[in-house]
Amino acid sequence: MEYINNELCMGPFKKKLLPLCANYMRPIYVYDLDFLAQRYEKMSQALKDVQIYYAMKANSNPEILQKLKKLGAGADVVSLGEIKRALECGFMPEDIVYSGVGKTRYEITEALRLGIFQINVESLPELQRIAHIARDMKKRASVALRLNPDIDIKTHPYIATGLKDNKFGMELSLVPALTACLKEHQDCLELTGVSLHLGSQMLEFAGYQEALLRLKKVYLSLKADFPSLRRFDFGGGLGIFYDRHELDLEEELLADYAKITLTTLSDLDCELQSEPGRWLVAHCGVLLTQVQYLKETSAKKFLIIDTGMNHLIRPSLYEAQHLIYPLVKKHGGLVCDVVGPICESSDFFAKNCSMTMVEEGDFLAVVDSGAYGYSMASTYNLQELPLEVCI
């Protein structure tokens, strides 16, 4: 983000945001597709020869999906709804990896009917369910085992997924039972991969490297029993900086992440898969909102805006922080809590936030909100969903 002639501009091509508010009706998510393309190219260059499956849960806007498809990405999905959206946006069944802990019988049946490329299995009962459904359909399901190495990557507990007390994946001690199940149902199950995902917003990699080494041993052991095993899905989770704009440093982190991954797994001679979301789209999106009131009490000042936890729940859910900028930079300053209209005390974006002076009717940008923004939005209090605009 950068001010040019006191107007806030977005992305590497300095696109002005204020004109988008000319006919303002309600909050707007704005996505910069050129910025998205730039991020994707940097990641694909760093992760050379890795097939990227974009994690649709981060942002399933159709234009974003169409752009990523054109750039060469596949889709990582976690529901039948996401499968349908991916297909509507041009992805083919062979472009889709199906993850998620709670796949229903109907969802699995539809995935097999469509010929989804790979199903990432999250539990022994799920593996058994896939086998029974595939046999009834006279199909052979391509499955990868999502294994849980019980390693902490020092992220928020709500977005950690690689510990033994998380609901995601399967403990390594379960591998013998999984092996027995695969052998029992080899007519309808084909083990094609192993999968790993430690969590989101990963900014240091000691735990990640240890997890790769643990899973690498398991891969080699399984390969001896299942020659069809040929894919290693190392997940996603690479983090960004929400408290500052240091894209160069993020690219250095990407380089370190790629080096650790490729060096550790280079001798496996297998297909490598990745499932990034946040790193690709977070910086490419902002949430535009209008100031409704400046409210002052004996304790503090409140800046009340027309968007809240119903449109961007990350601050309330994860104690996440997003930088907030006025679209027009004015003289003077303001320190306040930025809060929304929702009838919950947790409905705030920032506390004791410092910014240049704003007045009722001015517009603000809640930045770095392209990931887990609109995709987690709700109509709580019967508030309308925000608009979405791609530039």
C-alpha positions, 0 to 999 in steps of 0.5 A: 500500500502506498499514498500517491498525492494523498490517495491510497494505492494498491499493489505493484501497479499502484492502483487507486482505490478511492474511485471504487467507492464512487457509487458506494452501497456497502463494504467491498472486497477488492482483489488485484489480479495482477498482484495475484499473478505476480505472487503465483509466479514467484512461488512457482519459480521458487517451488520448481517442478512442484504442482501447486494446488491452490487452497480454495478455502482461502478465497473462492472468488470465481475470477481469482480461480479462473486467473489461477487456473490460467497460470497453471494451478490446480485446486485443493478443495475441502467440500463438494461445494468447492469441487463444484465451484472449481469445475465451474471456473474451468478446473478439470477433475484431474486438477483437483485434490480433495482434502477435509476431515468430514467427507460425507458418503454423498460427497465421496460418491460424487468425487469418485463419479467425477473422477477427482484426481486424488482424495487425501484421507484423514482417518481410518474410518474414512479410508474404509468408507472410500473403499466400500463406496468405490467397490460398490461403484466398481471404481478404484479410488486414488488416495493419499494418506494425510499423516500427522507428525505431532510437530508444533510450528508455533502458530495460533492454536486455532490454525495448528493442524499437525499436533496429535490433539488436532482433528486433522490427519492420522498419527504415525502409529496408525500406519500399520492399520492403514497398510492392512486396510489398503491391502485388504481393499487393493481392488478398490483403493490405490495408494498414490501419495502421502500428505502433510499439513502442519498448519497456517501462518508458518514463519519459521521452518525448524519444525517443518523440516523435522516433519518432512524428515519423519514423513519421508521415512514413512513414505519410503517404508510404504513405497516398499509395500505399495509401488503405486505410491508416487506423490508427496504432498507437503501441504501449505501454510507459508505465512505472511506479515500482517503488521508490516509491508515487507514483501522482499522479506516474505520472498526470502522466507519463500526461498528458505521454505523452498530450499528446505523442501526441495533439498529434503525431498529431492532424492525421493524421485516422486511428484511433489505437491503443494497447497498454498492459499494465504501466501498467494491471495492475502496481500492481493485483497483489501476490504473497503469500508465507510466511517459511520460515526466517531464516538467518544466516551470517558474512556476512549474513542471509537471509530464505528464502520459499516463492516465487522466480524460478519465480513472479516472474522479473523480479528475476532476469531484469531486475535489477528491484526490487520493494518487499516488506512484511510483512502485519503490521507489528511492532516492530523491524527487519531487514536481509537478502537476501530469497531463494527456494527455487530452486536458482539463485544468481540466485533472489532478490527483494532484497538488503540489504532493510530491513523491520520484524521478521518471524519464521518463518511470517509472510507478506509481500507482494511488491508491484507484481507484477501485470504479468509475474508469473504470466504468466512463471511456471514449474514449474522444480524442479517447484515448483507454480504459485502461486494467483491470487485476484481481489478 
